[in-house]
Structures are given as structure tokens and as C-alpha cells.
Amino acid sequence: MDFSSQLKEVKYPMPEEMPEKTRQLFLIFRDAVHREQEAQTIYKRAAELCEDQELKRVLLGFYNDEVRHEAALVKQYNRLRERYNVQAE
């Protein structure tokens, strides 16, 4: 199953006036936020387990990148949500 067909299966109330491409983008942002959060958990846990300080620094850098990515995605997600008056989950 390809990604676009997975999006169509998502049961989420969307306003009728939201264009299909925007709807898909909205759902992609929502999914990406969850993936960024999962990545944060992975990198943080790996850094906690790491005894090599250089590798730990790299892993914490990855963690911080994911935090920034999440913030940028949430901003765009909320912008679309407000524009189309989509209720929060």
C-alpha cells in the first residue's frame, strides 16, 4: 500500500472546503510530528546509554535537531488547522 492510499484511510474529520492536496499535507504534518517525537525518544535513550562522550554529543545533537524539526512541523500543522478551522485531536 502506498503512502497516499494510507492517508485516504485515515479517519479524521476534515472541512469540505479543504483542498485534497492540503488535506494530505495536513495529515503528513501530523504523522511527521509523531515520527519526530519517536526519533527524539530513540536519540535521547541512546545518548543515556552511551559511554563514549563524542558519540553521546553527536546523539544529543540529533535529538536537538528532531526537537527543532518537531517545532517547525507543529507550527505549520497549527497554521493549517487554524486556517481551515480543524478541531484539535
Secondary structure, DSSP 8 states (H G I E B T S, - for coil): --HHHHHHH------TTS-HHHHHHHHHHHHHHHHHHHHHHHHHHHHHH---HHHHHHHHHHHHHHHHHHHHHHHHHHHHHHHTT----
